[in-house]
Amino acid sequence: MAIVHLTLIGKPGCHLCDDARDVVGSVVAKLTDDASAPTITLEERSILDDADLHERYFEDIPVLLINGKMHNYWRIDPVRLRTALLEVS
């Protein structure tokens, strides 16, 4: 079974980051019952804690990476995310 690592990059107090967290959480929760879905890990990183992330992403947060590659930024579409996650498996 495939393992997918999601990284959500944002910062505290960012409403778009809160929305992205909710969308990612919902999509991942719905996939836990899908036998064809990969195992998914989620890491949250703040641009306030990492100068390199701040320099790279401060205008784009929230940013969602799938296995280290940019999936989307600003708004996370649940259908697009689900499709991308199932394609990895």
C-alpha positions in Angstrom: 0.0 0.0 0.0 1.2 3.5 -0.9 2.1 6.0 1.8 1.4 9.7 1.1 2.9 12.5 3.1 0.9 15.7 3.1 2.5 19.0 4.3 0.3 21.9 5.1 2.2 25.2 5.3 0.6 28.2 6.8 0.6 30.3 9.9 -1.5 30.9 13.0 -4.4 33.3 12.6 -4.7 32.7 8.9 -8.4 32.0 8.0 -7.5 30.4 4.7 -5.1 28.1 6.5 -7.9 27.1 8.9 -10.1 26.4 5.9 -7.4 24.4 4.2 -6.9 22.4 7.4 -10.6 21.6 7.6 -10.7 20.5 3.9 -7.6 18.3 4.2 -8.9 16.8 7.5 -12.3 16.0 5.9 -10.8 14.4 2.8 -8.4 12.3 4.7 -11.1 11.2 7.2 -13.3 10.1 4.3 -10.5 8.1 2.7 -9.8 6.1 5.9 -12.6 3.7 5.0 -11.5 3.3 1.3 -9.5 0.1 0.9 -7.9 1.5 -2.3 -6.7 4.7 -0.5 -3.1 5.1 0.5 -1.9 5.5 4.1 -1.8 9.3 4.7 0.4 11.3 7.1 -0.1 15.0 7.7 2.5 17.5 8.9 1.7 21.1 9.5 4.5 23.7 9.2 4.3 27.4 10.0 6.2 30.0 8.0 6.7 31.8 11.3 9.0 29.0 12.5 11.1 28.6 9.4 12.8 31.4 7.5 13.2 29.4 4.4 9.5 28.5 4.3 8.6 32.2 5.0 10.7 33.4 2.1 9.4 30.8 -0.3 5.7 30.8 0.6 4.7 33.9 2.5 2.5 35.2 -0.3 1.0 31.9 -1.1 -0.2 30.4 2.2 -1.8 28.0 2.8 0.3 25.7 0.7 -0.4 21.9 0.4 2.4 19.6 -0.6 1.9 16.0 -1.6 5.1 14.0 -1.1 7.0 17.3 -1.1 5.5 18.5 -4.4 3.2 21.5 -4.6 -0.4 20.4 -4.9 -2.2 23.7 -4.4 -2.2 27.0 -2.6 -4.7 29.5 -1.2 -7.8 27.3 -1.5 -7.8 23.5 -1.4 -10.4 21.9 -3.6 -11.6 18.7 -1.9 -12.4 16.8 -5.1 -9.1 17.6 -6.6 -7.3 16.6 -3.4 -9.2 13.3 -3.2 -8.4 12.5 -6.8 -4.7 13.3 -6.3 -4.5 11.1 -3.2 -6.2 8.2 -4.9 -3.9 8.5 -8.0 -0.8 8.1 -5.7 -2.0 4.7 -4.5 
